[in-house]
Amino acid sequence: MSRLLRFQNGVNAPAEKYGRGVKFVSVSDIIQNDYVTYDNIVGSVDVDDATLERYSVENGDMVFQRSSETVEDIGRANVYLDNRTATFGGFVIRGKKIGEYNPYFFKCLLYSNEARRKVIRVGAGAQHYNIGQEALSQIYLHFPEMAEQHRIADLLLLVSNRIDAQRKLVELLKKHKRGVIEQIFGRRLDMGKDAEKWDIVELRDLFSKVARRNRDGKVKNVITNSAEFGLIPQRDFFDKSIAVDGNTDGYYVIRTGDFVYNPRKSTTAPFGPFNRYSGTEDGIISPLYTCLVPKGKANPDYLAWYFRSTAWHRYVYDNGSQGARHDRVNMTDDLLFGIPVLLPPIAVQERIADGLNAIDARWSSANKVLAHLEKMKRGLLQQLFA
């Protein structure tokens, strides 16, 4: 690559210089973007003109990750595609463009099996996997004619930009769904008589605990309760089953329509995920979770959406002990069954559920399109850079 790039390590500035000034490329910018632009760079640093000139990143330059924790991440690379000048951080190696190549083609080529093998081979380090300027300069890659590079890059950029647009649509729909959920449920508990005559009942009025145990060990479908993905087979979530034969006798058996509460907190579920099981196959779930059967007094889809809102969080915060572990809610049965549930008339429940189901279906459809586009790009990369 020495005929095409001149390599240099990045700038290390005092801590007080960061947070203002010119944008600087960091390792996260390399990893998180399909290609780097001035606008998608996160950080900035205050440098003088002489430093910026020496440590400049300009249109068509390549940027490499210097150090990584795993062998798979050695020398991860990206390309800077922007006419505005940026700089680059100390954990980054810049490859200044000195030869002729299509920049986006070069970036894709660096992720081919051949290129990754060569980069990984020269990575070294006792505690970290490192790659240096000298090692990068000694790597040789095969480039087609410029016209072919342009054709390939134009095609892949077209697909990448379409993926980026679809990803933004998915995120927009996700935010819209969250906004509608909170608009419907968010303030109802505090509205009292003004809440359109919605009733407030306790969870004990709507659910009873699942008593079914996997005594005979016949059910093998272990379910995990994920804040992001809901109740899904563990084999899908982890690509394997964590629970093993002989260890599931105490697990609860859940069936279609049952609800499961997981006290483990996360960013997306600060008081634990509370999900409805939609699988058709009986599943088994850890006794650490609380499994519930609806009594049929409310629309089950409505209840599922209610527990994806934050309307019940304040009650848990005000009444629940956080327990010894910071990552779990110390959810007793009394606390759980006392959770307030907002219940409008059944016709209103159905309208709310239908509306949220429609929004969710659109989001799900957009996600499938995104997955298809990403699969198509992987296939193209495999065919073009095998």
WOVEN-V932097 format. One record per residue. N is the residue number from 1. RES is the residue in one letter. SS is DSSP state (~ for helix, > for strand, _ for the rest). PHI is phi as a letter, one per 40 degrees, with the letter a starting at -180 (none if undefined). NEAR is the number of other ideal C-beta (glycine too) atoms within 12 Angstrom. Layout:
[[N | RES | SS | PHI | NEAR] [N | RES | SS | PHI | NEAR]]
This chain:
[[1 | M | _ | none | 36] [2 | S | _ | c | 19] [3 | R | _ | c | 17] [4 | L | _ | b | 29] [5 | L | > | b | 32] [6 | R | > | b | 20] [7 | F | > | c | 32] [8 | Q | > | a | 29] [9 | N | > | c | 25] [10 | G | _ | c | 37] [11 | V | > | c | 35] [12 | N | _ | b | 20] [13 | A | _ | b | 26] [14 | P | _ | d | 12] [15 | A | ~ | d | 9] [16 | E | ~ | c | 10] [17 | K | ~ | c | 21] [18 | Y | > | c | 23] [19 | G | > | h | 16] [20 | R | > | a | 14] [21 | G | > | g | 22] [22 | V | > | c | 31] [23 | K | > | c | 32] [24 | F | > | b | 42] [25 | V | > | c | 50] [26 | S | _ | b | 32] [27 | V | ~ | c | 32] [28 | S | ~ | c | 21] [29 | D | ~ | c | 38] [30 | I | ~ | c | 40] [31 | I | ~ | c | 23] [32 | Q | ~ | c | 18] [33 | N | _ | b | 30] [34 | D | _ | c | 30] [35 | Y | _ | a | 37] [36 | V | > | c | 42] [37 | T | _ | b | 25] [38 | Y | _ | d | 26] [39 | D | _ | c | 16] [40 | N | _ | c | 23] [41 | I | _ | c | 35] [42 | V | _ | c | 24] [43 | G | _ | c | 31] [44 | S | > | a | 23] [45 | V | > | a | 32] [46 | D | _ | c | 22] [47 | V | _ | b | 29] [48 | D | _ | c | 16] [49 | D | ~ | c | 14] [50 | A | ~ | c | 11] [51 | T | ~ | c | 22] [52 | L | ~ | c | 25] [53 | E | ~ | c | 16] [54 | R | ~ | c | 19] [55 | Y | _ | b | 33] [56 | S | _ | c | 32] [57 | V | > | b | 45] [58 | E | _ | b | 29] [59 | N | _ | d | 22] [60 | G | _ | g | 31] [61 | D | _ | c | 41] [62 | M | > | b | 48] [63 | V | > | b | 50] [64 | F | > | b | 51] [65 | Q | > | c | 39] [66 | R | _ | c | 38] [67 | S | > | b | 28] [68 | S | > | a | 26] [69 | E | _ | c | 16] [70 | T | _ | b | 15] [71 | V | ~ | c | 21] [72 | E | ~ | c | 17] [73 | D | ~ | c | 25] [74 | I | _ | d | 34] [75 | G | _ | g | 45] [76 | R | _ | d | 36] [77 | A | > | b | 45] [78 | N | > | a | 39] [79 | V | > | b | 40] [80 | Y | > | c | 42] [81 | L | _ | b | 35] [82 | D | _ | a | 25] [83 | N | _ | c | 14] [84 | R | _ | c | 19] [85 | T | _ | c | 26] [86 | A | > | b | 39] [87 | T | > | b | 43] [88 | F | > | a | 46] [89 | G | > | c | 37] [90 | G | _ | c | 25] [91 | F | _ | c | 31] [92 | V | > | b | 43] [93 | I | > | b | 42] [94 | R | > | c | 42] [95 | G | > | b | 42] [96 | K | > | c | 30] [97 | K | > | c | 27] [98 | I | _ | b | 20] [99 | G | _ | b | 21] [100 | E | _ | c | 18] [101 | Y | _ | a | 33] [102 | N | _ | c | 31] [103 | P | ~ | d | 36] [104 | Y | ~ | c | 35] [105 | F | ~ | c | 39] [106 | F | ~ | d | 41] [107 | K | ~ | d | 38] [108 | C | ~ | c | 38] [109 | L | ~ | c | 37] [110 | L | _ | c | 40] [111 | Y | _ | b | 31] [112 | S | _ | c | 25] [113 | N | ~ | d | 17] [114 | E | ~ | c | 19] [115 | A | ~ | c | 32] [116 | R | ~ | c | 27] [117 | R | ~ | c | 19] [118 | K | ~ | c | 26] [119 | V | ~ | c | 38] [120 | I | ~ | c | 25] [121 | R | ~ | c | 19] [122 | V | ~ | c | 27] [123 | G | _ | c | 30] [124 | A | > | a | 21] [125 | G | _ | h | 19] [126 | A | _ | c | 7] [127 | Q | _ | b | 9] [128 | H | _ | b | 18] [129 | Y | > | c | 26] [130 | N | > | b | 29] [131 | I | _ | b | 38] [132 | G | _ | b | 24] [133 | Q | ~ | c | 26] [134 | E | ~ | c | 17] [135 | A | ~ | c | 26] [136 | L | ~ | c | 39] [137 | S | ~ | c | 23] [138 | Q | _ | c | 19] [139 | I | _ | c | 35] [140 | Y | _ | b | 17] [141 | L | _ | b | 33] [142 | H | _ | c | 18] [143 | F | _ | b | 28] [144 | P | _ | c | 19] [145 | E | _ | d | 14] [146 | M | ~ | d | 17] [147 | A | ~ | d | 14] [148 | E | ~ | c | 18] [149 | Q | ~ | d | 29] [150 | H | ~ | c | 21] [151 | R | ~ | c | 18] [152 | I | ~ | c | 30] [153 | A | ~ | c | 34] [154 | D | ~ | c | 18] [155 | L | ~ | c | 24] [156 | L | ~ | c | 36] [157 | L | ~ | c | 27] [158 | L | ~ | d | 19] [159 | V | ~ | c | 29] [160 | S | ~ | c | 29] [161 | N | ~ | c | 22] [162 | R | ~ | c | 22] [163 | I | ~ | c | 28] [164 | D | ~ | c | 23] [165 | A | ~ | c | 19] [166 | Q | ~ | c | 27] [167 | R | ~ | c | 24] [168 | K | ~ | c | 16] [169 | L | ~ | c | 22] [170 | V | ~ | d | 26] [171 | E | ~ | c | 18] [172 | L | ~ | c | 18] [173 | L | ~ | c | 26] [174 | K | ~ | c | 24] [175 | K | ~ | c | 16] [176 | H | ~ | c | 22] [177 | K | ~ | c | 29] [178 | R | ~ | c | 24] [179 | G | ~ | c | 17] [180 | V | ~ | c | 25] [181 | I | ~ | d | 30] [182 | E | ~ | c | 21] [183 | Q | ~ | c | 19] [184 | I | ~ | c | 31] [185 | F | ~ | b | 36] [186 | G | _ | d | 22] [187 | R | _ | b | 19] [188 | R | ~ | c | 32] [189 | L | ~ | c | 26] [190 | D | ~ | c | 17] [191 | M | _ | c | 17] [192 | G | ~ | f | 13] [193 | K | ~ | c | 11] [194 | D | ~ | c | 11] [195 | A | _ | c | 22] [196 | E | _ | f | 17] [197 | K | _ | g | 15] [198 | W | _ | c | 30] [199 | D | > | c | 23] [200 | I | > | b | 27] [201 | V | > | b | 23] [202 | E | > | c | 21] [203 | L | ~ | d | 36] [204 | R | ~ | c | 20] [205 | D | ~ | c | 21] [206 | L | _ | b | 32] [207 | F | > | b | 34] [208 | S | > | b | 22] [209 | K | > | c | 25] [210 | V | _ | c | 29] [211 | A | _ | b | 15] [212 | R | _ | c | 25] [213 | R | > | b | 21] [214 | N | _ | c | 31] [215 | R | _ | d | 15] [216 | D | _ | c | 13] [217 | G | _ | g | 19] [218 | K | _ | c | 16] [219 | V | _ | c | 27] [220 | K | _ | b | 24] [221 | N | _ | c | 28] [222 | V | > | c | 36] [223 | I | > | b | 44] [224 | T | > | b | 36] [225 | N | > | b | 38] [226 | S | > | c | 25] [227 | A | _ | c | 27] [228 | E | _ | c | 19] [229 | F | _ | b | 22] [230 | G | > | g | 29] [231 | L | > | c | 40] [232 | I | > | b | 26] [233 | P | > | d | 32] [234 | Q | ~ | c | 28] [235 | R | ~ | c | 18] [236 | D | ~ | c | 19] [237 | F | ~ | c | 20] [238 | F | ~ | b | 16] [239 | D | _ | g | 9] [240 | K | _ | a | 13] [241 | S | _ | c | 22] [242 | I | _ | c | 19] [243 | A | _ | c | 29] [244 | V | _ | b | 14] [245 | D | _ | d | 15] [246 | G | _ | g | 11] [247 | N | _ | b | 17] [248 | T | _ | b | 29] [249 | D | _ | c | 19] [250 | G | _ | c | 19] [251 | Y | _ | c | 38] [252 | Y | > | c | 36] [253 | V | > | c | 33] [254 | I | > | b | 42] [255 | R | _ | b | 28] [256 | T | _ | d | 19] [257 | G | _ | g | 27] [258 | D | _ | c | 37] [259 | F | > | b | 43] [260 | V | > | b | 45] [261 | Y | > | b | 42] [262 | N | _ | b | 34] [263 | P | _ | c | 33] [264 | R | > | c | 29] [265 | K | _ | c | 25] [266 | S | _ | a | 19] [267 | T | _ | c | 11] [268 | T | _ | c | 19] [269 | A | _ | b | 30] [270 | P | _ | c | 24] [271 | F | _ | b | 37] [272 | G | _ | g | 35] [273 | P | _ | c | 32] [274 | F | > | b | 42] [275 | N | > | b | 38] [276 | R | > | b | 34] [277 | Y | _ | c | 37] [278 | S | _ | b | 25] [279 | G | _ | c | 27] [280 | T | _ | c | 12] [281 | E | _ | c | 20] [282 | D | _ | d | 25] [283 | G | > | b | 38] [284 | I | > | b | 42] [285 | I | > | b | 42] [286 | S | _ | d | 28] [287 | P | _ | c | 24] [288 | L | _ | c | 22] [289 | Y | _ | c | 37] [290 | T | > | b | 34] [291 | C | > | b | 38] [292 | L | > | b | 37] [293 | V | > | b | 27] [294 | P | > | c | 30] [295 | K | _ | c | 19] [296 | G | _ | g | 14] [297 | K | _ | c | 22] [298 | A | _ | a | 32] [299 | N | _ | c | 29] [300 | P | ~ | c | 30] [301 | D | ~ | c | 27] [302 | Y | ~ | d | 36] [303 | L | ~ | c | 41] [304 | A | ~ | c | 34] [305 | W | ~ | c | 36] [306 | Y | ~ | d | 42] [307 | F | _ | c | 41] [308 | R | _ | c | 35] [309 | S | _ | c | 32] [310 | T | _ | b | 26] [311 | A | _ | c | 33] [312 | W | _ | c | 38] [313 | H | ~ | c | 27] [314 | R | ~ | c | 21] [315 | Y | ~ | d | 26] [316 | V | ~ | c | 32] [317 | Y | ~ | c | 17] [318 | D | ~ | c | 15] [319 | N | ~ | b | 22] [320 | G | _ | c | 26] [321 | S | > | c | 17] [322 | Q | _ | c | 20] [323 | G | _ | g | 18] [324 | A | _ | c | 9] [325 | R | _ | c | 14] [326 | H | _ | c | 11] [327 | D | _ | c | 18] [328 | R | > | b | 23] [329 | V | _ | c | 36] [330 | N | > | c | 23] [331 | M | _ | c | 32] [332 | T | _ | c | 18] [333 | D | ~ | c | 18] [334 | D | ~ | c | 15] [335 | L | ~ | c | 29] [336 | L | ~ | c | 37] [337 | F | ~ | c | 24] [338 | G | _ | c | 23] [339 | I | _ | d | 41] [340 | P | > | c | 32] [341 | V | > | b | 40] [342 | L | > | c | 38] [343 | L | > | b | 31] [344 | P | _ | c | 27] [345 | P | _ | d | 17] [346 | I | ~ | d | 20] [347 | A | ~ | c | 13] [348 | V | ~ | c | 23] [349 | Q | ~ | d | 30] [350 | E | ~ | c | 20] [351 | R | ~ | c | 19] [352 | I | ~ | c | 34] [353 | A | ~ | c | 28] [354 | D | ~ | c | 18] [355 | G | ~ | c | 23] [356 | L | ~ | c | 33] [357 | N | ~ | c | 25] [358 | A | ~ | c | 20] [359 | I | ~ | c | 28] [360 | D | ~ | c | 27] [361 | A | ~ | c | 16] [362 | R | ~ | c | 22] [363 | W | ~ | c | 27] [364 | S | ~ | c | 20] [365 | S | ~ | c | 18] [366 | A | ~ | c | 26] [367 | N | ~ | c | 24] [368 | K | ~ | c | 16] [369 | V | ~ | c | 22] [370 | L | ~ | c | 27] [371 | A | ~ | c | 18] [372 | H | ~ | c | 18] [373 | L | ~ | c | 28] [374 | E | ~ | c | 23] [375 | K | ~ | c | 16] [376 | M | ~ | c | 22] [377 | K | ~ | c | 29] [378 | R | ~ | c | 21] [379 | G | ~ | c | 16] [380 | L | ~ | c | 23] [381 | L | ~ | c | 29] [382 | Q | ~ | c | 15] [383 | Q | ~ | c | 15] [384 | L | ~ | c | 24] [385 | F | _ | b | 29] [386 | A | _ | c | 12]]
